[in-house]
Amino acid sequence: MRVLVTGATGWIGSALVPDLVDAGHRVVGLARSDASAAALAAAGAEAVRGSLDDLDVLRAASAASDGVIHLAFDHETAFARGT
């Protein structure tokens, strides 16, 4: 299966991605930075550059996948003061 993982380089994602790759899945991770993209490549996954705010990127990557595992969390928005 081709699996899109948001939060692929986070705490849970960085443990899950190698397991998915080892199980024979083609993994595509959402990467916000060059460092995240490099970490995904090192884990045997592909990177698609973007963020949770990039709806066009998320739509295209999701449509090209057999499944999506959403692990990303927007800390900035969630913990913003005054909201």
Phi, psi and omega per residue, in radians:
M1 nan 2.605 2.980
R2 -1.654 2.122 -3.038
V3 -2.138 2.178 3.023
L4 -1.565 2.271 3.109
V5 -2.132 2.056 2.970
T6 -1.526 2.597 -3.072
G7 1.229 0.466 -3.016
A8 -1.147 -0.376 3.134
T9 -1.898 0.177 3.098
G10 -1.432 -2.952 -3.068
W11 -1.001 -0.932 -3.115
I12 -1.395 -0.748 -3.110
G13 -1.028 -0.690 -3.117
S14 -1.191 -0.350 3.033
A15 -1.539 -0.617 -3.077
L16 -1.305 -0.739 -3.050
V17 -0.967 -0.864 3.119
P18 -1.076 -0.592 3.097
D19 -1.142 -0.725 3.106
L20 -1.135 -0.756 3.117
V21 -1.081 -0.799 3.140
D22 -1.088 -0.504 3.124
A23 -1.417 -0.008 3.073
G24 1.667 0.131 3.137
H25 -1.467 2.640 3.017
R26 -1.594 1.982 -3.026
V27 -1.836 2.328 3.050
V28 -2.120 2.153 -3.121
G29 -1.931 2.481 3.056
L30 -1.332 2.149 -3.079
A31 -2.154 2.200 3.114
R32 -1.553 -0.261 -3.045
S33 -2.459 2.908 3.060
D34 -1.102 -0.654 3.134
A35 -1.109 -0.720 3.100
S36 -1.153 -0.716 3.112
A37 -1.090 -0.707 3.115
A38 -1.156 -0.688 3.112
A39 -1.118 -0.682 3.108
L40 -1.151 -0.759 3.114
A41 -1.065 -0.714 3.124
A42 -1.123 -0.495 3.131
A43 -1.504 -0.036 3.134
G44 1.563 0.275 -3.125
A45 -1.925 2.875 3.024
E46 -1.609 2.749 3.061
A47 -2.061 2.441 2.938
V48 -2.053 2.184 -3.066
R49 -1.401 2.306 3.118
G50 2.846 -3.028 3.123
S51 -2.452 3.115 3.121
L52 -1.139 -0.325 3.118
D53 -1.446 -0.232 -3.098
D54 -1.558 1.390 -3.042
L55 -1.087 -0.627 3.113
D56 -1.123 -0.720 3.098
V57 -1.119 -0.793 -3.135
L58 -1.113 -0.737 3.120
R59 -1.077 -0.836 -3.101
A60 -1.142 -0.782 -3.130
A61 -1.164 -0.670 3.104
S62 -1.162 -0.759 -3.128
A63 -1.115 -0.505 -3.126
A64 -1.530 0.070 -3.077
S65 -2.003 2.723 3.061
D66 -1.467 -0.407 -3.138
G67 -2.736 2.765 3.130
V68 -2.261 2.327 3.016
I69 -2.033 1.987 -3.063
H70 -1.719 1.889 3.132
L71 -2.048 -0.135 -3.066
A72 -1.228 2.654 3.141
F73 -2.484 2.270 -3.129
D74 -1.567 1.562 -3.098
H75 -1.079 -0.691 -3.079
E76 -1.044 -0.818 3.139
T77 -1.249 -0.738 -3.057
A78 -1.141 -0.589 -3.057
F79 -1.960 0.358 3.108
A80 -1.185 2.407 3.122
R81 -1.316 2.520 3.072
G82 1.444 0.175 3.104
T83 -1.986 nan nan
